[in-house]
Amino acid sequence: MSDNVIPQLRDFIAREFLNGKDDGLDESTPLIDWGVIDSIAIVSLRDFVSMRFGVEIPHSELKPSNLSSLTTIASLIERLRSTS
């Protein structure tokens, strides 16, 4: 996995959804369970991933198992990069 994906995701999520605070936000933080990512946030996250990483996330991939933590989101990005 690319070393810079998770820090960029963490910065984006902290800035956009946590008022700029990433205290306690790490690779395994349960983003959906903690309410950090909801249906509105998914749209914003999808746009960020597209612009920042050049990866389009298909609607079929926007499921909790792919968005549950920074690690799962980064894995999704890497998987989609490798298939494009």
Residue frames as qw, qx, qy, qz and C-alpha x, y, z in Angstrom:
[[0.000, 0.890, 0.456, 0.000, 0.00, 0.00, 0.00],
 [0.356, 0.618, -0.047, 0.700, 1.29, 3.44, -0.82],
 [0.451, -0.249, -0.530, 0.674, 2.67, 5.10, 2.28],
 [0.011, -0.025, -0.087, 0.996, 1.09, 8.45, 1.64],
 [0.341, -0.410, -0.641, -0.553, -2.55, 7.41, 1.14],
 [0.488, -0.564, -0.637, 0.193, -3.50, 6.98, 4.82],
 [0.291, -0.362, -0.236, 0.854, -2.01, 10.32, 5.99],
 [0.099, -0.074, -0.350, -0.929, -3.81, 12.15, 3.19],
 [0.437, -0.470, -0.692, -0.331, -7.10, 10.41, 4.04],
 [0.457, -0.495, -0.546, 0.498, -6.59, 11.22, 7.75],
 [0.152, -0.192, -0.025, 0.969, -5.96, 14.89, 6.96],
 [0.255, -0.236, -0.517, -0.782, -9.02, 15.10, 4.72],
 [0.501, -0.503, -0.697, -0.104, -11.34, 13.36, 7.20],
 [0.397, -0.425, -0.427, 0.692, -10.07, 15.45, 10.12],
 [0.052, -0.100, 0.130, 0.985, -10.47, 18.68, 8.15],
 [0.335, -0.193, -0.531, -0.754, -13.86, 17.91, 6.61],
 [0.645, -0.401, -0.577, -0.300, -15.64, 15.85, 9.26],
 [0.684, -0.446, -0.445, 0.368, -13.87, 16.43, 12.60],
 [0.109, -0.992, -0.063, -0.030, -13.39, 20.20, 12.65],
 [0.364, 0.787, -0.435, 0.242, -9.69, 19.82, 11.89],
 [0.447, -0.575, 0.621, -0.289, -8.98, 17.55, 14.86],
 [0.762, 0.225, -0.584, -0.164, -7.51, 14.13, 14.31],
 [0.267, -0.437, 0.722, -0.465, -7.08, 13.22, 17.99],
 [0.629, -0.024, 0.716, -0.302, -7.64, 9.49, 18.28],
 [0.783, 0.544, -0.001, -0.302, -8.02, 9.06, 14.53],
 [0.286, -0.507, 0.767, 0.271, -5.77, 6.25, 13.40],
 [0.242, 0.225, -0.797, -0.505, -5.69, 3.57, 10.72],
 [0.220, -0.221, -0.949, -0.037, -8.22, 1.35, 12.52],
 [0.240, 0.187, 0.402, -0.863, -10.67, 3.93, 13.89],
 [0.223, 0.423, 0.870, 0.118, -14.18, 2.62, 13.10],
 [0.001, -0.030, 0.172, 0.985, -15.31, 5.57, 10.99],
 [0.420, -0.341, -0.575, -0.614, -18.85, 4.38, 10.33],
 [0.552, -0.451, -0.677, 0.182, -19.49, 3.01, 13.82],
 [0.333, -0.380, -0.319, 0.801, -18.34, 6.28, 15.38],
 [0.232, 0.850, 0.449, -0.152, -20.48, 8.34, 12.99],
 [0.260, -0.548, 0.310, 0.732, -17.52, 10.04, 11.34],
 [0.092, 0.108, -0.685, -0.714, -18.64, 8.88, 7.90],
 [0.489, 0.413, 0.622, -0.450, -22.32, 8.97, 7.00],
 [0.598, 0.528, 0.568, 0.203, -24.15, 8.99, 3.69],
 [0.208, 0.977, 0.024, -0.038, -23.41, 12.68, 3.05],
 [0.348, -0.749, 0.509, 0.242, -19.74, 12.26, 3.94],
 [0.736, 0.067, 0.620, 0.264, -19.42, 9.37, 1.50],
 [0.516, 0.801, 0.259, 0.158, -20.14, 11.71, -1.41],
 [0.052, -0.959, 0.278, 0.009, -17.47, 14.14, -0.24],
 [0.607, -0.462, 0.621, 0.181, -14.98, 11.33, 0.37],
 [0.746, 0.367, 0.513, 0.214, -15.67, 9.88, -3.08],
 [0.362, 0.923, 0.040, 0.126, -15.01, 13.27, -4.70],
 [0.301, -0.839, 0.449, 0.071, -11.79, 13.70, -2.71],
 [0.730, -0.173, 0.626, 0.215, -10.51, 10.26, -3.71],
 [0.662, 0.624, 0.366, 0.199, -11.28, 10.99, -7.35],
 [0.199, 0.964, -0.111, 0.134, -9.51, 14.35, -7.35],
 [0.368, -0.788, 0.494, -0.009, -6.57, 13.45, -5.11],
 [0.559, -0.296, 0.763, 0.134, -5.80, 9.90, -6.18],
 [0.353, 0.374, -0.562, -0.648, -7.32, 9.80, -9.67],
 [0.049, -0.089, -0.995, -0.010, -9.52, 6.85, -8.76],
 [0.549, -0.193, -0.191, -0.791, -13.24, 6.65, -9.40],
 [0.209, -0.026, 0.904, -0.371, -15.01, 4.60, -6.75],
 [0.337, -0.231, -0.715, -0.567, -17.91, 2.73, -8.37],
 [0.583, -0.389, 0.065, -0.710, -21.22, 2.88, -6.56],
 [0.913, -0.129, -0.366, -0.124, -21.02, -0.87, -5.97],
 [0.638, 0.135, -0.505, 0.565, -17.85, -0.33, -3.90],
 [0.154, -0.455, 0.256, -0.839, -19.41, 2.28, -1.59],
 [0.782, -0.396, -0.436, -0.204, -20.25, -0.22, 1.13],
 [0.552, -0.791, 0.196, -0.176, -19.40, -0.33, 4.83],
 [0.923, -0.191, 0.177, 0.284, -16.77, -3.04, 4.42],
 [0.641, 0.427, 0.099, 0.631, -14.76, -0.71, 2.15],
 [0.027, 0.724, -0.018, 0.689, -15.26, 2.46, 4.20],
 [0.721, -0.605, -0.338, -0.002, -14.99, 1.25, 7.78],
 [0.592, -0.669, 0.095, 0.440, -11.50, 2.64, 8.52],
 [0.136, 0.842, -0.379, -0.359, -8.61, 4.50, 6.96],
 [0.336, -0.323, 0.853, 0.235, -6.99, 1.15, 6.24],
 [0.528, 0.396, 0.751, 0.018, -10.00, -0.23, 4.36],
 [0.372, 0.883, 0.115, -0.262, -10.40, 2.98, 2.34],
 [0.043, -0.738, 0.588, 0.329, -6.70, 2.98, 1.45],
 [0.451, -0.066, 0.875, 0.163, -6.93, -0.69, 0.45],
 [0.526, 0.664, 0.516, -0.126, -9.91, 0.12, -1.78],
 [0.223, 0.901, -0.201, -0.315, -7.96, 2.93, -3.45],
 [0.204, -0.533, 0.773, 0.277, -4.96, 0.69, -4.04],
 [0.530, 0.210, 0.820, 0.044, -7.14, -2.11, -5.41],
 [0.477, 0.797, 0.329, -0.170, -8.90, 0.26, -7.80],
 [0.043, 0.831, -0.433, -0.345, -5.58, 1.77, -8.89],
 [0.342, -0.324, 0.849, 0.240, -4.25, -1.66, -9.77],
 [0.501, 0.402, 0.765, 0.042, -7.28, -2.51, -11.92],
 [0.344, 0.869, 0.166, -0.314, -7.33, 0.74, -13.90]]
